Amino acid sequence: MVNVAVLGYGTVGSGIVEILTKNNSHVSRRAGEEIKLKYVLDLREFPGDPVEKVLVHDYDTIVNDPEIRVIAEAMGGLEPAFTFAKKALEKGISFCTSNKVLVEAKGAELLQIAKKNNANFFFEASVGGGIPVIRPMIESLTADHFDEISGIMNGTTNFILTKMDQEGAAYEDVLAEAQALGYAERNPEADVEGHDAGRKIAILASLIYERQVNFADIPMEGITEITGVDFAYAHSLEASIKLLGTARKKDHRIYAMVAPFLVPSNDPLYAVNGVYNAIKLHGDMLENVMFYGQGAGKLATASAVVSDIQDCVRRLGTHREVLWDPSPVQLGDAKEYPFRFLVRVKADGSAENAEKLSAFAGALGGAGRLTAPRGVTGEAAFVTKAMPEKELCEAVEKTGVELIRKFRLDW
Ligand code: HSE
């Protein structure tokens, strides 16, 4: 029998407890040992909840109990999660987490401590909720060099963009709906400004390129400015707008960013809607592979944590190597990575403005002008050839056009 503990009895923590209870014999059989939930740590009381029998308020009770072999953390935030993880691993107790803040900031360090102590630090649920993506990356996708990992990594923003796309709903209205449904937080900043996706692409890029990619170095654009007019242009190009996290290798440099992209209808990411997530990779041998599923939610995320607990149980006393060098990658300047752009600029019909627009198209190296969608006036839109964002910004400055918005095209 293997005794385990869960830290945090919130949404994900209570999901882990539910799975360990409801599916106990199945989970144990698949782990090769009976798994017993001995403790749940939370500062709160839960009167009447069966968790009361195993509820403790002091971490030392757990970490100093020699019977505890695996701890799963679902508290979120850097502290005290980091201190708890470190203490456990130093004692040879394996540690699993759904906490992306912890993994992005301290993953490399915790893996080193785990290695030294013949334990494991697993974090499948920190990216893509219930989608198995980290374990396949480490265990299955080992023969290729990957030049790109991109995906829809945030369920809340994908829910909002899907509704705007398919129902013509306004951003503020769908955000309010997402909040009412419990997808979006009351303070939705981490999701809508791209920070949540930024942490996730930092973790995935660190794993695929085997070296720390810092969240703080990744440029992030959110979805708060996107309107129905943007979707009308996207539709005219047979595309949709998706918030992508992406890391790409070009000329031995890694470029990473989070931004809304136009995704064409023949791209599998186009069909990823609602709170679903998908992560695709491009390798030099395998070419394209994509992982798709529920990227958030109590039981989906908890299911990934429980699978980590099972893996820890199977590997007790041994360490699975995960290559993640803690010295940070010097990322390339994302403004120098070439993309095609959809650019919307102001147009007032005057001769002076027409001259500016034609100078602008010329400065872009002959960009194609788009027909404005029905009902859209007072602007002109262009699709550029592949060019660094820097050059596009220089063309705006040089010709004096007034930029409304620009989107990268993912084709
Ligand atoms: N807020 C996140 C999302 C939860 O919407 O995807 C999972 O990290």
Residues whose N, C-alpha, C, O or C-beta is under 5 A from the ligand:
A	BS01	HSE	M153 N154 G155 T156 Y183 D191 G295 A296
